[in-house]
Structures are given as structure tokens and as C-alpha cells.
Amino acid sequence: MSPFEKIVNRRKTLPKVDLAQGRSIAYSRSTTRRLMELIDANAHGNVHGGVIMRMVDESAALVAIKHSRSPTVVTARVERFDFLAPAFIGDVVSPL
């Protein structure tokens, strides 16, 4: 069996989720931190906003996967994104 066939078969055997059974916010909570490096910033040392937005999106995906117990989740839309303060090279950033 090839590695690709193993992946396909694993996806076919996922357990069904009972949507009537709710999960708490505490159950789905996740914490992520990342050190900002040279590749994340411009020549002035400011971290690009897109890097922060990607971190937030990845963190949201982790929570959605855990909450839904499904490996297939998507970001449908982000209506607003406010940057409260700049991040610089060497900062440890944690999306809230």
C-alpha cells in the first residue's frame, strides 16, 4: 500500500461527530507562540502584518480542528483586523 493510499484510507475511517453534543470553549483552547526572525520583518526590523495575520489564521485553524474534530476547516472571512502595536525582530508573539 502506497503512502497516499494510507492517507486516503485514514480519512475514510474518521468517526462521525455527534453535532448535538456541545464542546466548551475551554476544551478547544490553544496557545501558540512564535519568535519573530529576520525573514518575518522588513529592513527596519518591523514584522510584516501578513506574518501576524497568518499566525492568527493558523491558531484559529488549530482551535477549529480541535473543536470540530475534523481535519478539514477553512477560514471563510475576516471582517476586521486591528494591529495594536508593532512587532519587531526578536519579539515573541502570541495571537490572542
ZADOMAR-839137 format. One record per atom (N, C-alpha, C, O, CB): residue number from 1; x, y, z; atom name; chain. Coordinates in Angstrom, 3 decimals, m for minus. Glycine has a CB too. Layout:
N
[site NUM; [X; Y; Z]; CA; A],
...
//
This chain:
96
[site 1; [0.858; m1.177; 0.000]; N; A],
[site 1; [0.000; 0.000; 0.000]; CA; A],
[site 1; [0.902; 1.237; 0.000]; C; A],
[site 1; [1.826; 1.341; 0.807]; O; A],
[site 1; [m0.976; 0.000; 1.237]; CB; A],
[site 2; [0.627; 2.161; m0.905]; N; A],
[site 2; [1.438; 3.370; m1.007]; CA; A],
[site 2; [1.092; 4.347; 0.123]; C; A],
[site 2; [0.030; 4.232; 0.736]; O; A],
[site 2; [1.232; 4.043; m2.382]; CB; A],
[site 3; [1.973; 5.293; 0.396]; N; A],
[site 3; [1.678; 6.286; 1.447]; CA; A],
[site 3; [0.407; 7.084; 1.161]; C; A],
[site 3; [m0.318; 7.460; 2.081]; O; A],
[site 3; [2.851; 7.246; 1.601]; CB; A],
[site 4; [0.143; 7.338; m0.122]; N; A],
[site 4; [m1.055; 8.100; m0.467]; CA; A],
[site 4; [m2.325; 7.304; m0.193]; C; A],
[site 4; [m3.331; 7.854; 0.255]; O; A],
[site 4; [m1.010; 8.517; m1.931]; CB; A],
[site 5; [m2.267; 6.000; m0.467]; N; A],
[site 5; [m3.423; 5.153; m0.174]; CA; A],
[site 5; [m3.685; 5.077; 1.326]; C; A],
[site 5; [m4.838; 5.018; 1.752]; O; A],
[site 5; [m3.211; 3.746; m0.741]; CB; A],
[site 6; [m2.618; 5.078; 2.133]; N; A],
[site 6; [m2.779; 5.079; 3.589]; CA; A],
[site 6; [m3.500; 6.340; 4.058]; C; A],
[site 6; [m4.374; 6.281; 4.924]; O; A],
[site 6; [m1.410; 4.965; 4.281]; CB; A],
[site 7; [m3.128; 7.478; 3.481]; N; A],
[site 7; [m3.775; 8.742; 3.854]; CA; A],
[site 7; [m5.246; 8.720; 3.472]; C; A],
[site 7; [m6.099; 9.123; 4.263]; O; A],
[site 7; [m3.070; 9.936; 3.180]; CB; A],
[site 8; [m5.551; 8.255; 2.269]; N; A],
[site 8; [m6.941; 8.191; 1.817]; CA; A],
[site 8; [m7.755; 7.264; 2.708]; C; A],
[site 8; [m8.875; 7.597; 3.095]; O; A],
[site 8; [m7.013; 7.721; 0.358]; CB; A],
[site 9; [m7.200; 6.108; 3.033]; N; A],
[site 9; [m7.918; 5.165; 3.891]; CA; A],
[site 9; [m8.118; 5.703; 5.297]; C; A],
[site 9; [m9.153; 5.453; 5.915]; O; A],
[site 9; [m7.177; 3.850; 3.953]; CB; A],
[site 10; [m7.139; 6.438; 5.809]; N; A],
[site 10; [m7.273; 7.022; 7.135]; CA; A],
[site 10; [m8.413; 8.041; 7.153]; C; A],
[site 10; [m9.166; 8.109; 8.125]; O; A],
[site 10; [m5.954; 7.682; 7.569]; CB; A],
[site 11; [m8.542; 8.818; 6.103]; N; A],
[site 11; [m9.618; 9.817; 6.036]; CA; A],
[site 11; [m10.987; 9.158; 5.943]; C; A],
[site 11; [m11.970; 9.705; 6.441]; O; A],
[site 11; [m9.409; 10.745; 4.838]; CB; A],
[site 12; [m11.063; 7.996; 5.315]; N; A],
[site 12; [m12.343; 7.306; 5.172]; CA; A],
[site 12; [m12.841; 6.752; 6.497]; C; A],
[site 12; [m14.046; 6.575; 6.675]; O; A],
[site 12; [m12.221; 6.184; 4.162]; CB; A],
[site 13; [m11.936; 6.474; 7.431]; N; A],
[site 13; [m12.319; 5.830; 8.679]; CA; A],
[site 13; [m12.494; 6.809; 9.841]; C; A],
[site 13; [m12.494; 6.392; 10.999]; O; A],
[site 13; [m11.294; 4.803; 9.044]; CB; A],
[site 14; [m12.642; 8.090; 9.552]; N; A],
[site 14; [m12.856; 9.058; 10.628]; CA; A],
[site 14; [m14.201; 8.806; 11.299]; C; A],
[site 14; [m15.188; 8.537; 10.614]; O; A],
[site 14; [m12.786; 10.504; 10.085]; CB; A],
[site 15; [m14.257; 8.890; 12.625]; N; A],
[site 15; [m15.525; 8.670; 13.313]; CA; A],
[site 15; [m16.497; 9.816; 13.036]; C; A],
[site 15; [m16.091; 10.960; 12.833]; O; A],
[site 15; [m15.296; 8.520; 14.825]; CB; A],
[site 16; [m17.765; 9.491; 13.032]; N; A],
[site 16; [m18.798; 10.511; 12.853]; CA; A],
[site 16; [m18.910; 11.334; 14.130]; C; A],
[site 16; [m18.800; 10.802; 15.235]; O; A],
[site 16; [m20.168; 9.865; 12.490]; CB; A],
[site 17; [m19.129; 12.630; 13.969]; N; A],
[site 17; [m19.235; 13.538; 15.097]; CA; A],
[site 17; [m20.704; 13.789; 15.387]; C; A],
[site 17; [m21.475; 14.105; 14.481]; O; A],
[site 17; [m18.489; 14.866; 14.819]; CB; A],
[site 18; [m21.093; 13.649; 16.645]; N; A],
[site 18; [m22.455; 13.949; 17.072]; CA; A],
[site 18; [m22.548; 15.445; 17.311]; C; A],
[site 18; [m22.056; 15.949; 18.320]; O; A],
[site 18; [m22.848; 13.143; 18.356]; CB; A],
[site 19; [m23.182; 16.159; 16.380]; N; A],
[site 19; [m23.263; 17.613; 16.475]; CA; A],
[site 19; [m24.168; 18.085; 17.601]; C; A],
[site 19; [m24.102; 19.249; 17.995]; O; A],
[site 19; [m23.748; 18.180; 15.175]; CB; A],
[site 20; [m25.005; 17.212; 18.121]; N; A],
[site 20; [m25.881; 17.583; 19.232]; CA; A],
[site 20; [m25.093; 17.708; 20.530]; C; A],
[site 20; [m25.531; 18.374; 21.468]; O; A],
[site 20; [m27.005; 16.554; 19.396]; CB; A],
[site 21; [m23.942; 17.074; 20.580]; N; A],
[site 21; [m23.109; 17.121; 21.779]; CA; A],
[site 21; [m22.189; 18.339; 21.682]; C; A],
[site 21; [m21.326; 18.397; 20.806]; O; A],
[site 21; [m22.279; 15.798; 21.947]; CB; A],
[site 22; [m22.369; 19.299; 22.568]; N; A],
[site 22; [m21.573; 20.524; 22.527]; CA; A],
[site 22; [m20.220; 20.365; 23.197]; C; A],
[site 22; [m20.001; 19.448; 23.988]; O; A],
[site 22; [m22.327; 21.650; 23.181]; CB; A],
[site 23; [m19.326; 21.270; 22.865]; N; A],
[site 23; [m18.000; 21.296; 23.483]; CA; A],
[site 23; [m17.778; 22.683; 24.065]; C; A],
[site 23; [m18.251; 23.678; 23.517]; O; A],
[site 23; [m16.876; 20.931; 22.450]; CB; A],
[site 24; [m17.071; 22.741; 25.157]; N; A],
[site 24; [m16.825; 24.029; 25.801]; CA; A],
[site 24; [m15.691; 24.768; 25.098]; C; A],
[site 24; [m14.904; 24.169; 24.366]; O; A],
[site 24; [m16.494; 23.835; 27.292]; CB; A],
[site 25; [m15.620; 26.059; 25.327]; N; A],
[site 25; [m14.538; 26.873; 24.784]; CA; A],
[site 25; [m13.217; 26.423; 25.392]; C; A],
[site 25; [m12.197; 26.388; 24.704]; O; A],
[site 25; [m14.784; 28.379; 25.058]; CB; A],
[site 26; [m13.230; 26.079; 26.671]; N; A],
[site 26; [m12.010; 25.631; 27.342]; CA; A],
[site 26; [m11.462; 24.358; 26.702]; C; A],
[site 26; [m10.246; 24.175; 26.639]; O; A],
[site 26; [m12.278; 25.395; 28.832]; CB; A],
[site 27; [m12.334; 23.485; 26.230]; N; A],
[site 27; [m11.894; 22.249; 25.581]; CA; A],
[site 27; [m11.099; 22.547; 24.309]; C; A],
[site 27; [m10.115; 21.864; 24.022]; O; A],
[site 27; [m13.103; 21.361; 25.250]; CB; A],
[site 28; [m11.512; 23.549; 23.553]; N; A],
[site 28; [m10.917; 23.845; 22.249]; CA; A],
[site 28; [m9.778; 24.852; 22.314]; C; A],
[site 28; [m9.178; 25.167; 21.287]; O; A],
[site 28; [m11.972; 24.356; 21.321]; CB; A],
[site 29; [m9.478; 25.349; 23.475]; N; A],
[site 29; [m8.464; 26.394; 23.619]; CA; A],
[site 29; [m7.079; 25.907; 23.182]; C; A],
[site 29; [m6.719; 24.746; 23.373]; O; A],
[site 29; [m8.411; 26.876; 25.068]; CB; A],
[site 30; [m6.320; 26.825; 22.594]; N; A],
[site 30; [m4.977; 26.504; 22.130]; CA; A],
[site 30; [m4.087; 27.728; 22.341]; C; A],
[site 30; [m4.546; 28.862; 22.203]; O; A],
[site 30; [m4.986; 26.064; 20.628]; CB; A],
[site 31; [m2.826; 27.501; 22.672]; N; A],
[site 31; [m1.873; 28.592; 22.847]; CA; A],
[site 31; [m0.714; 28.395; 21.880]; C; A],
[site 31; [m0.146; 27.306; 21.790]; O; A],
[site 31; [m1.364; 28.663; 24.315]; CB; A],
[site 32; [m0.369; 29.449; 21.162]; N; A],
[site 32; [0.724; 29.403; 20.199]; CA; A],
[site 32; [1.626; 30.606; 20.426]; C; A],
[site 32; [1.152; 31.716; 20.669]; O; A],
[site 32; [0.189; 29.376; 18.738]; CB; A],
[site 33; [2.910; 30.376; 20.346]; N; A],
[site 33; [3.881; 31.477; 20.444]; CA; A],
[site 33; [4.921; 31.281; 19.362]; C; A],
[site 33; [5.241; 30.155; 18.983]; O; A],
[site 33; [4.553; 31.537; 21.862]; CB; A],
[site 34; [5.450; 32.401; 18.865]; N; A],
[site 34; [6.472; 32.304; 17.828]; CA; A],
[site 34; [7.456; 33.449; 17.955]; C; A],
[site 34; [7.071; 34.598; 18.173]; O; A],
[site 34; [5.835; 32.299; 16.433]; CB; A],
[site 35; [8.729; 33.123; 17.816]; N; A],
[site 35; [9.787; 34.117; 17.840]; CA; A],
[site 35; [9.886; 34.755; 16.460]; C; A],
[site 35; [10.023; 34.052; 15.459]; O; A],
[site 35; [11.143; 33.484; 18.265]; CB; A],
[site 36; [9.817; 36.067; 16.403]; N; A],
[site 36; [9.917; 36.783; 15.136]; CA; A],
[site 36; [11.379; 36.855; 14.699]; C; A],
[site 36; [12.245; 37.265; 15.473]; O; A],
[site 36; [9.312; 38.204; 15.258]; CB; A],
[site 37; [11.646; 36.461; 13.474]; N; A],
[site 37; [13.002; 36.376; 12.963]; CA; A],
[site 37; [13.209; 37.316; 11.783]; C; A],
[site 37; [12.282; 38.007; 11.364]; O; A],
[site 37; [13.323; 34.948; 12.558]; CB; A],
[site 38; [14.421; 37.339; 11.252]; N; A],
[site 38; [14.767; 38.224; 10.138]; CA; A],
[site 38; [13.837; 38.043; 8.939]; C; A],
[site 38; [13.440; 39.020; 8.305]; O; A],
[site 38; [16.203; 37.979; 9.711]; CB; A],
[site 39; [13.497; 36.810; 8.636]; N; A],
[site 39; [12.667; 36.538; 7.462]; CA; A],
[site 39; [11.252; 37.098; 7.612]; C; A],
[site 39; [10.555; 37.278; 6.614]; O; A],
[site 39; [12.601; 35.041; 7.210]; CB; A],
[site 40; [10.820; 37.376; 8.840]; N; A],
[site 40; [9.471; 37.871; 9.106]; CA; A],
[site 40; [9.361; 39.385; 9.015]; C; A],
[site 40; [8.259; 39.930; 9.090]; O; A],
[site 40; [9.024; 37.421; 10.465]; CB; A],
[site 41; [10.490; 40.076; 8.853]; N; A],
[site 41; [10.491; 41.540; 9.000]; CA; A],
[site 41; [11.034; 42.245; 7.760]; C; A],
[site 41; [11.622; 41.634; 6.868]; O; A],
[site 41; [11.316; 41.945; 10.219]; CB; A],
[site 42; [10.811; 43.552; 7.746]; N; A],
[site 42; [11.363; 44.387; 6.679]; CA; A],
[site 42; [12.747; 44.886; 7.096]; C; A],
[site 42; [13.275; 44.478; 8.130]; O; A],
[site 42; [10.416; 45.586; 6.361]; CB; A],
[site 43; [13.326; 45.765; 6.290]; N; A],
[site 43; [14.688; 46.262; 6.541]; CA; A],
[site 43; [14.796; 47.081; 7.824]; C; A],
[site 43; [15.893; 47.239; 8.358]; O; A],
[site 43; [15.151; 47.103; 5.371]; CB; A],
[site 44; [13.681; 47.602; 8.327]; N; A],
[site 44; [13.678; 48.412; 9.541]; CA; A],
[site 44; [13.472; 47.572; 10.807]; C; A],
[site 44; [13.514; 48.094; 11.921]; O; A],
[site 44; [12.595; 49.469; 9.448]; CB; A],
[site 45; [13.250; 46.267; 10.623]; N; A],
[site 45; [13.057; 45.383; 11.770]; CA; A],
[site 45; [11.612; 45.205; 12.189]; C; A],
[site 45; [11.334; 44.487; 13.150]; O; A],
[site 45; [13.825; 45.897; 12.919]; CB; A],
[site 46; [10.677; 45.850; 11.483]; N; A],
[site 46; [9.249; 45.693; 11.785]; CA; A],
[site 46; [8.730; 44.408; 11.143]; C; A],
[site 46; [8.999; 44.143; 9.972]; O; A],
[site 46; [8.434; 46.924; 11.282]; CB; A],
[site 47; [7.997; 43.621; 11.902]; N; A],
[site 47; [7.422; 42.385; 11.378]; CA; A],
[site 47; [6.274; 42.733; 10.434]; C; A],
[site 47; [5.455; 43.606; 10.724]; O; A],
[site 47; [6.929; 41.461; 12.535]; CB; A],
[site 48; [6.230; 42.035; 9.298]; N; A],
[site 48; [5.165; 42.253; 8.320]; CA; A],
[site 48; [3.807; 41.875; 8.916]; C; A],
[site 48; [3.691; 40.879; 9.630]; O; A],
[site 48; [5.433; 41.437; 7.037]; CB; A],
[site 49; [2.796; 42.667; 8.621]; N; A],
[site 49; [1.447; 42.388; 9.113]; CA; A],
[site 49; [0.914; 41.045; 8.638]; C; A],
[site 49; [0.169; 40.377; 9.354]; O; A],
[site 49; [0.507; 43.481; 8.681]; CB; A],
[site 50; [1.297; 40.652; 7.427]; N; A],
[site 50; [0.841; 39.369; 6.892]; CA; A],
[site 50; [1.343; 38.187; 7.692]; C; A],
[site 50; [0.673; 37.158; 7.774]; O; A],
[site 50; [1.277; 39.223; 5.467]; CB; A],
[site 51; [2.526; 38.327; 8.284]; N; A],
[site 51; [3.074; 37.253; 9.133]; CA; A],
[site 51; [2.189; 37.082; 10.366]; C; A],
[site 51; [1.872; 35.961; 10.765]; O; A],
[site 51; [4.552; 37.567; 9.558]; CB; A],
[site 52; [1.797; 38.196; 10.958]; N; A],
[site 52; [0.919; 38.153; 12.138]; CA; A],
[site 52; [m0.448; 37.596; 11.762]; C; A],
[site 52; [m1.014; 36.782; 12.491]; O; A],
[site 52; [0.767; 39.562; 12.762]; CB; A],
[site 53; [m0.975; 38.033; 10.628]; N; A],
[site 53; [m2.283; 37.544; 10.180]; CA; A],
[site 53; [m2.245; 36.036; 9.929]; C; A],
[site 53; [m3.200; 35.326; 10.245]; O; A],
[site 53; [m2.724; 38.282; 8.902]; CB; A],
[site 54; [m1.154; 35.557; 9.368]; N; A],
[site 54; [m1.024; 34.115; 9.138]; CA; A],
[site 54; [m0.990; 33.362; 10.461]; C; A],
[site 54; [m1.611; 32.306; 10.585]; O; A],
[site 54; [0.245; 33.808; 8.321]; CB; A],
[site 55; [m0.276; 33.888; 11.448]; N; A],
[site 55; [m0.240; 33.246; 12.772]; CA; A],
[site 55; [m1.633; 33.141; 13.369]; C; A],
[site 55; [m2.009; 32.102; 13.911]; O; A],
[site 55; [0.677; 34.026; 13.725]; CB; A],
[site 56; [m2.393; 34.217; 13.267]; N; A],
[site 56; [m3.754; 34.230; 13.812]; CA; A],
[site 56; [m4.614; 33.203; 13.080]; C; A],
[site 56; [m5.383; 32.474; 13.707]; O; A],
[site 56; [m4.383; 35.646; 13.697]; CB; A],
[site 57; [m4.486; 33.146; 11.757]; N; A],
[site 57; [m5.275; 32.201; 10.969]; CA; A],
[site 57; [m4.910; 30.756; 11.311]; C; A],
[site 57; [m5.791; 29.904; 11.426]; O; A],
[site 57; [m5.069; 32.455; 9.472]; CB; A],
[site 58; [m3.621; 30.480; 11.472]; N; A],
[site 58; [m3.196; 29.125; 11.837]; CA; A],
[site 58; [m3.684; 28.749; 13.238]; C; A],
[site 58; [m4.086; 27.609; 13.470]; O; A],
[site 58; [m1.664; 29.011; 11.767]; CB; A],
[site 59; [m3.649; 29.699; 14.162]; N; A],
[site 59; [m4.147; 29.431; 15.518]; CA; A],
[site 59; [m5.648; 29.164; 15.493]; C; A],
[site 59; [m6.135; 28.263; 16.176]; O; A],
[site 59; [m3.833; 30.617; 16.459]; CB; A],
[site 60; [m6.372; 29.944; 14.709]; N; A],
[site 60; [m7.816; 29.734; 14.588]; CA; A],
[site 60; [m8.113; 28.371; 13.973]; C; A],
[site 60; [m9.070; 27.703; 14.365]; O; A],
[site 60; [m8.454; 30.848; 13.742]; CB; A],
[site 61; [m7.294; 27.961; 13.012]; N; A],
[site 61; [m7.485; 26.649; 12.392]; CA; A],
[site 61; [m7.263; 25.530; 13.407]; C; A],
[site 61; [m8.018; 24.558; 13.426]; O; A],
[site 61; [m6.533; 26.477; 11.196]; CB; A],
[site 62; [m6.240; 25.654; 14.247]; N; A],
[site 62; [m5.990; 24.637; 15.276]; CA; A],
[site 62; [m7.183; 24.497; 16.213]; C; A],
[site 62; [m7.586; 23.386; 16.555]; O; A],
[site 62; [m4.732; 24.987; 16.081]; CB; A],
[site 63; [m7.737; 25.620; 16.620]; N; A],
[site 63; [m8.895; 25.595; 17.514]; CA; A],
[site 63; [m10.101; 24.988; 16.800]; C; A],
[site 63; [m10.830; 24.186; 17.383]; O; A],
[site 63; [m9.226; 27.019; 18.016]; CB; A],
[site 64; [m10.312; 25.368; 15.544]; N; A],
[site 64; [m11.453; 24.845; 14.787]; CA; A],
[site 64; [m11.330; 23.343; 14.573]; C; A],
[site 64; [m12.320; 22.620; 14.681]; O; A],
[site 64; [m11.570; 25.557; 13.437]; CB; A],
[site 65; [m10.120; 22.865; 14.270]; N; A],
[site 65; [m9.904; 21.428; 14.084]; CA; A],
[site 65; [m10.181; 20.677; 15.380]; C; A],
[site 65; [m10.831; 19.632; 15.374]; O; A],
[site 65; [m8.464; 21.150; 13.604]; CB; A],
[site 66; [m9.693; 21.206; 16.474]; N; A],
[site 66; [m9.902; 20.552; 17.768]; CA; A],
[site 66; [m11.378; 20.579; 18.161]; C; A],
[site 66; [m11.911; 19.586; 18.656]; O; A],
[site 66; [m9.054; 21.230; 18.856]; CB; A],
[site 67; [m12.030; 21.711; 17.940]; N; A],
[site 67; [m13.428; 21.858; 18.345]; CA; A],
[site 67; [m14.359; 20.990; 17.501]; C; A],
[site 67; [m15.285; 20.371; 18.024]; O; A],
[site 67; [m13.851; 23.319; 18.244]; CB; A],
[site 68; [m14.106; 20.949; 16.195]; N; A],
[site 68; [m14.991; 20.201; 15.302]; CA; A],
[site 68; [m14.606; 18.735; 15.164]; C; A],
[site 68; [m15.376; 17.929; 14.643]; O; A],
[site 68; [m14.999; 20.839; 13.945]; CB; A],
[site 69; [m13.396; 18.391; 15.639]; N; A],
[site 69; [m12.861; 17.042; 15.473]; CA; A],
[site 69; [m12.856; 16.631; 14.006]; C; A],
[site 69; [m13.128; 15.481; 13.661]; O; A],
[site 69; [m13.673; 16.041; 16.298]; CB; A],
[site 70; [m12.544; 17.589; 13.164]; N; A],
[site 70; [m12.485; 17.352; 11.724]; CA; A],
[site 70; [m11.212; 17.993; 11.193]; C; A],
[site 70; [m10.915; 19.136; 11.539]; O; A],
[site 70; [m13.751; 17.922; 10.995]; CB; A],
[site 71; [m10.451; 17.288; 10.364]; N; A],
[site 71; [m9.212; 17.865; 9.847]; CA; A],
[site 71; [m9.432; 18.878; 8.725]; C; A],
[site 71; [m8.481; 19.512; 8.268]; O; A],
[site 71; [m8.317; 16.770; 9.354]; CB; A],
[site 72; [m10.666; 19.031; 8.285]; N; A],
[site 72; [m10.954; 19.929; 7.170]; CA; A],
[site 72; [m11.689; 21.164; 7.675]; C; A],
[site 72; [m12.888; 21.115; 7.952]; O; A],
[site 72; [m11.787; 19.209; 6.087]; CB; A],
[site 73; [m10.965; 22.265; 7.791]; N; A],
[site 73; [m11.564; 23.540; 8.183]; CA; A],
[site 73; [m11.030; 24.632; 7.253]; C; A],
[site 73; [m9.943; 24.504; 6.691]; O; A],
[site 73; [m11.253; 23.877; 9.686]; CB; A],
[site 74; [m11.792; 25.681; 7.103]; N; A],
[site 74; [m11.366; 26.809; 6.270]; CA; A],
[site 74; [m11.714; 28.111; 6.967]; C; A],
[site 74; [m12.622; 28.163; 7.797]; O; A],
[site 74; [m12.026; 26.750; 4.868]; CB; A],
[site 75; [m10.984; 29.157; 6.623]; N; A],
[site 75; [m11.328; 30.495; 7.078]; CA; A],
[site 75; [m12.261; 31.091; 6.035]; C; A],
[site 75; [m11.856; 31.332; 4.898]; O; A],
[site 75; [m10.048; 31.388; 7.293]; CB; A],
[site 76; [m13.489; 31.327; 6.415]; N; A],
[site 76; [m14.467; 31.856; 5.466]; CA; A],
[site 76; [m14.268; 33.352; 5.232]; C; A],
[site 76; [m14.351; 33.835; 4.103]; O; A],
[site 76; [m15.885; 31.591; 5.967]; CB; A],
[site 77; [m14.003; 34.080; 6.330]; N; A],
[site 77; [m13.887; 35.526; 6.167]; CA; A],
[site 77; [m13.320; 36.144; 7.428]; C; A],
[site 77; [m13.565; 35.663; 8.535]; O; A],
[site 77; [m15.249; 36.152; 5.829]; CB; A],
[site 78; [m12.559; 37.215; 7.254]; N; A],
[site 78; [m12.099; 38.053; 8.357]; CA; A],
[site 78; [m12.604; 39.458; 8.060]; C; A],
[site 78; [m12.201; 40.074; 7.074]; O; A],
[site 78; [m10.515; 38.015; 8.520]; CB; A],
[site 79; [m13.474; 39.954; 8.904]; N; A],
[site 79; [m14.076; 41.258; 8.633]; CA; A],
[site 79; [m13.197; 42.426; 9.052]; C; A],
[site 79; [m13.221; 43.484; 8.423]; O; A],
[site 79; [m15.397; 41.359; 9.329]; CB; A],
[site 80; [m12.423; 42.236; 10.111]; N; A],
[site 80; [m11.617; 43.350; 10.604]; CA; A],
[site 80; [m10.393; 42.810; 11.317]; C; A],
[site 80; [m10.454; 41.789; 12.003]; O; A],
[site 80; [m12.439; 44.259; 11.546]; CB; A],
[site 81; [m9.287; 43.506; 11.147]; N; A],
[site 81; [m8.038; 43.095; 11.776]; CA; A],
[site 81; [m7.319; 44.362; 12.224]; C; A],
[site 81; [m6.839; 45.125; 11.385]; O; A],
[site 81; [m7.146; 42.239; 10.797]; CB; A],
[site 82; [m7.236; 44.595; 13.518]; N; A],
[site 82; [m6.591; 45.791; 14.062]; CA; A],
[site 82; [m5.252; 45.422; 14.684]; C; A],
[site 82; [m5.179; 44.529; 15.528]; O; A],
[site 82; [m7.499; 46.479; 15.105]; CB; A],
[site 83; [m4.202; 46.106; 14.271]; N; A],
[site 83; [m2.885; 45.919; 14.868]; CA; A],
[site 83; [m2.740; 46.922; 16.002]; C; A],
[site 83; [m2.814; 48.130; 15.776]; O; A],
[site 83; [m1.743; 46.091; 13.807]; CB; A],
[site 84; [m2.537; 46.436; 17.211]; N; A],
[site 84; [m2.476; 47.308; 18.380]; CA; A],
[site 84; [m1.097; 47.919; 18.590]; C; A],
[site 84; [m0.981; 49.044; 19.077]; O; A],
[site 84; [m2.877; 46.541; 19.610]; CB; A],
[site 85; [m0.054; 47.184; 18.225]; N; A],
[site 85; [1.312; 47.677; 18.410]; CA; A],
[site 85; [2.218; 46.939; 17.427]; C; A],
[site 85; [1.910; 45.818; 17.022]; O; A],
[site 85; [1.802; 47.476; 19.894]; CB; A],
[site 86; [3.327; 47.558; 17.043]; N; A],
[site 86; [4.235; 46.865; 16.117]; CA; A],
[site 86; [4.989; 45.730; 16.809]; C; A],
[site 86; [5.200; 45.752; 18.021]; O; A],
[site 86; [5.234; 47.856; 15.513]; CB; A],
[site 87; [5.383; 44.752; 16.019]; N; A],
[site 87; [6.231; 43.653; 16.497]; CA; A],
[site 87; [7.565; 43.788; 15.790]; C; A],
[site 87; [7.617; 44.194; 14.629]; O; A],
[site 87; [5.576; 42.234; 16.229]; CB; A],
[site 88; [8.645; 43.451; 16.483]; N; A],
[site 88; [9.981; 43.613; 15.939]; CA; A],
[site 88; [10.735; 42.292; 15.990]; C; A],
[site 88; [10.329; 41.357; 16.681]; O; A],
[site 88; [10.746; 44.697; 16.702]; CB; A],
[site 89; [11.832; 42.227; 15.252]; N; A],
[site 89; [12.678; 41.041; 15.271]; CA; A],
[site 89; [13.095; 40.760; 16.719]; C; A],
[site 89; [13.522; 41.662; 17.440]; O; A],
[site 89; [13.930; 41.229; 14.350]; CB; A],
[site 90; [12.964; 39.505; 17.128]; N; A],
[site 90; [13.316; 39.109; 18.488]; CA; A],
[site 90; [12.133; 39.070; 19.436]; C; A],
[site 90; [12.236; 38.513; 20.529]; O; A],
[site 90; [14.342; 40.037; 19.030]; CB; A],
[site 91; [11.001; 39.657; 19.033]; N; A],
[site 91; [9.797; 39.611; 19.869]; CA; A],
[site 91; [9.180; 38.214; 19.797]; C; A],
[site 91; [9.238; 37.544; 18.765]; O; A],
[site 91; [8.765; 40.691; 19.419]; CB; A],
[site 92; [8.595; 37.797; 20.903]; N; A],
[site 92; [7.801; 36.561; 20.922]; CA; A],
[site 92; [6.349; 36.983; 20.820]; C; A],
[site 92; [5.843; 37.707; 21.678]; O; A],
[site 92; [8.066; 35.694; 22.228]; CB; A],
[site 93; [5.681; 36.532; 19.776]; N; A],
[site 93; [4.307; 36.955; 19.506]; CA; A],
[site 93; [3.367; 35.789; 19.788]; C; A],
[site 93; [3.629; 34.651; 19.398]; O; A],
[site 93; [4.150; 37.453; 18.034]; CB; A],
[site 94; [2.273; 36.092; 20.468]; N; A],
[site 94; [1.245; 35.115; 20.773]; CA; A],
[site 94; [m0.096; 35.687; 20.363]; C; A],
[site 94; [m0.551; 36.656; 20.971]; O; A],
[site 94; [1.255; 34.734; 22.275]; CB; A],
[site 95; [m0.759; 35.116; 19.339]; N; A],
[site 95; [m2.061; 35.630; 18.947]; CA; A],
[site 95; [m3.095; 35.355; 20.042]; C; A],
[site 95; [m3.162; 34.250; 20.579]; O; A],
[site 95; [m2.507; 35.002; 17.615]; CB; A],
[site 96; [m3.883; 36.353; 20.360]; N; A],
[site 96; [m4.902; 36.191; 21.413]; CA; A],
[site 96; [m6.244; 35.902; 20.824]; C; A],
[site 96; [m7.218; 35.736; 21.558]; O; A],
[site 96; [m4.988; 37.427; 22.284]; CB; A],
//
